[in-house]
Amino acid sequence: MPGADVTVVQVDVVGQRVAEVIYRDARGRVDSALVYPDEAERLEVVESGARLPLDADPGLFRLVSEAQRLRWAYLFDPYLAATTSLLEPLPHQITAVYGEMLPRQPLR
């Protein structure tokens, strides 16, 4: 973009001397442009993004990822309470709780 800063998302080589550059502008719109060798000489890197350090505690990462998994698990497993407990519910108990009691709101 002439006169504007963009973030380069991806660069694909199209031919021997042409590259397709996919970029995001300041408003967040994604677009692409073909860049030829004479145009590439006029491009400049304004600021390179800093890489995130990968020196965090792996145990803490696992704890957070497990918390997120449990946070959204009910969307995928309707019997979440039964599957995450240390008890082994019998089939008639699951039918009684999930089939009869929970649909009756409010519970008495």
C-alpha positions as CSV (number, residue, x, y, z in Angstrom):
1,M,0.0,0.0,0.0
2,P,1.7,3.2,-1.1
3,G,2.1,5.5,1.9
4,A,0.7,3.1,4.5
5,D,2.0,0.5,6.8
6,V,0.7,-3.0,6.5
7,T,1.3,-6.3,8.3
8,V,2.4,-9.1,5.9
9,V,0.5,-12.2,6.6
10,Q,1.8,-14.5,3.9
11,V,4.1,-14.5,0.9
12,D,3.6,-17.0,-2.0
13,V,6.0,-17.2,-4.9
14,V,3.8,-17.2,-8.1
15,G,6.4,-17.3,-10.9
16,Q,10.1,-17.0,-11.2
17,R,10.1,-13.3,-10.5
18,V,6.7,-12.6,-9.0
19,A,5.4,-12.9,-5.4
20,E,1.9,-12.7,-4.1
21,V,1.9,-10.8,-0.8
22,I,-1.2,-11.2,1.5
23,Y,-1.3,-8.3,4.0
24,R,-3.6,-6.7,6.6
25,D,-4.0,-3.0,6.7
26,A,-4.5,-0.7,9.7
27,R,-8.3,-1.3,9.7
28,G,-7.9,-5.1,9.7
29,R,-8.9,-5.7,6.1
30,V,-7.0,-8.5,4.4
31,D,-5.9,-8.0,0.8
32,S,-3.3,-9.2,-1.6
33,A,-1.0,-7.7,-4.2
34,L,1.5,-9.1,-6.8
35,V,5.0,-7.7,-6.1
36,Y,7.5,-7.6,-9.0
37,P,11.3,-7.3,-8.5
38,D,11.4,-3.5,-9.3
39,E,8.6,-2.9,-6.7
40,A,10.3,-5.1,-4.1
41,E,13.3,-2.8,-4.0
42,R,11.1,0.1,-2.8
43,L,9.6,-1.9,0.1
44,E,11.0,-1.5,3.6
45,V,10.5,-3.2,6.9
46,V,9.2,-0.6,9.3
47,E,9.1,-2.7,12.5
48,S,9.6,-6.4,12.9
49,G,7.2,-8.1,15.4
50,A,8.9,-9.4,18.5
51,R,8.7,-13.2,19.0
52,L,7.1,-14.4,22.2
53,P,9.4,-16.2,24.6
54,L,8.8,-19.9,25.1
55,D,10.3,-20.1,28.5
56,A,7.1,-20.3,30.6
57,D,6.5,-23.1,33.1
58,P,5.1,-26.1,31.2
59,G,3.2,-27.3,34.3
60,L,1.4,-24.0,34.5
61,F,0.6,-24.2,30.8
62,R,-0.9,-27.6,31.3
63,L,-3.0,-26.4,34.2
64,V,-4.4,-23.5,32.2
65,S,-5.1,-25.6,29.2
66,E,-6.9,-28.2,31.3
67,A,-9.0,-25.5,33.0
68,Q,-10.0,-24.2,29.6
69,R,-10.9,-27.8,28.4
70,L,-13.1,-28.3,31.5
71,R,-14.6,-24.8,31.1
72,W,-16.0,-25.7,27.6
73,A,-16.4,-29.5,28.1
74,Y,-20.1,-29.3,28.9
75,L,-20.8,-28.2,25.3
76,F,-19.5,-31.5,24.0
77,D,-20.4,-34.0,26.8
78,P,-23.9,-33.8,28.2
79,Y,-22.9,-36.2,31.0
80,L,-19.9,-34.1,32.1
81,A,-20.6,-34.5,35.9
82,A,-20.7,-38.3,35.6
83,T,-17.6,-38.6,33.5
84,T,-15.4,-36.3,35.5
85,S,-16.3,-37.7,39.0
86,L,-14.4,-40.5,40.7
87,L,-17.6,-42.5,41.0
88,E,-18.9,-45.0,38.5
89,P,-22.7,-44.3,38.1
90,L,-24.9,-47.2,37.1
91,P,-27.1,-46.9,34.0
92,H,-30.3,-46.5,36.1
93,Q,-28.7,-43.6,38.1
94,I,-27.8,-41.8,34.9
95,T,-31.3,-42.2,33.5
96,A,-32.8,-41.0,36.7
97,V,-30.7,-37.9,37.1
98,Y,-30.3,-36.8,33.4
99,G,-33.6,-38.1,32.1
100,E,-36.0,-37.4,34.9
101,M,-34.7,-35.0,37.5
102,L,-32.7,-32.3,35.5
103,P,-35.5,-31.6,33.0
104,R,-37.8,-30.7,35.9
105,Q,-36.9,-27.2,36.8
106,P,-37.0,-26.0,39.6
107,L,-35.8,-29.2,41.4
108,R,-37.7,-29.9,44.7
